[in-house]
């Protein structure tokens, strides 16, 4: 019986290791509003895992960029620093749904690597140049 319990505990521990990794989340809470750092980190990790699974990203940790949660802000929003990839989520108070919605957008932003992003932009602009509407004047002056 105790061997069976030990086996189950080890199995659960091994399976749970996927969730054990703590995401890099900083909480800026100058008004000391109620929030659980553990819940925030767990939710962010779960967001990255879900987005990675949905978009077939091999390692969800590739999506786990540093995120700062700022509580007590009047205007709720999220920002992404395009140089570093870090995200900032501004909330009036702790709200799981609003945090997850913003975190999904931040994680989704990182589904494309910088190289793939540049390739996509170049391809789109090249395609657009081929089908772009032209004025008669521009067509007359085209070499």
N, C-alpha and C positions, 0 to 999 in steps of 0.2 A: 504494500500500500504506500509506504513512504517513498519507495523507488518511483512509483507511478506519479506521485505528487512532485517529486524532484524533477522528473522528466518533463512534466507539464510546465513547471516553473521555468526550467531552462529553455524550453521551446518558446514560451511567451516572451522571455527575456531576449532571446535571439531575434524573434520576429519584431519585437519592440525596438530593437536597436535602430531600425530604420527611422523611427521617430525620435530617437534619443539625441541626435545631433541638434545642438542649439544654434539657431540662426543668429546672425549678427544684427541684432536690433537694439537700438539705443532709444530710451524713453526720456523725453524732455517734458517734465511735468512740474512747472514752477508753482502751480496752484495746488499741488498735492491732491489732485483728483483721484478717486479710486480706480485702480487698474492693477492687474496681475501680470507681472513681467513674464512669468512662466506661460500664461495663456497667450500672450502676445507672441512670444517666440514660437510656441507650438502652432498657433494659427498660421504664422508666416511660413514655417516649414511645410505645413500641410498645403498651403496655397502653392508653393513652389513644386511640391510633389505632384499635385493635381495638374498644374499647367504642363509640367514635364511629361506626365503620362498622356495627357490629351494631345499634345503636339509632338510626341515621340522624341523628346529630348532624353538622351541616354542617362545623364546624371543630373538629377534635380538640383544638386548643389551649384551647378553652373548658373542657375537662375537666382540663387540666394546672394544677392548683392546687399551691401550694407543698407539698412533702412533705419531712419529716425522717425519715431512717432512723437509728434508734438501735441500735447493736450492743452486745452484752455484757449484755443484759437477761435476767434469769432467767425472767420471765413474758412469753411472746410474745403480742402483740396489736396491734391498730391502733386509733387514735382519730381522730375528726374533730372539729375545732373548729367548731361550728355557727355561730359569729359570723363567722369569717373564711373558713371552708371548707377551711382547711389541714389536712393529714393528717400523722399521725406513726405510723410503723411501728416496733415494737419487736421485735427478733430476738436470740436467744442468740448466733448467729453468722450470717455471710452465707450465705443459702440462696435460690437463685433462685426455686424454686417457692413458698416461703413469702412472699417479697417480692412476687411477681407476684399471688398470691392476695389479699394485703392491698391491693395497689395497684389491683386490679380493683374491690374493694369501695369504695375511696375514689373512683375515677373514676366508678363507677356512681352513687354518691351525688350526683354533680353532673350527671347526665343531665337531671334536672328543675331548671329555674331556680327561684329563690326564689319568684317570682310564681306559677309553675305548681305549686310545692309547696303554697303557701297555698291555691290554688284547689282542688287535689286534697283537701286536708284538709277544707276547708269543704264540698265536695260529699259526701265520705264521711260526715261528721258529720250533714249534712242528711238523707242517705238513711237513716242509722242511726236518727235521731230518728223517721222515718216508720214504721219496722218494728220498733222497740224493743219488747220484751215489756213489757206493763203489768200491774201488779197490779190486782185488782178494786177495791181501795181507791183507788188513784190514778185509775182510770177514773170512779169515783163522784164524785170531787172535781174532775174536769176541767170547765172552763167550757164 
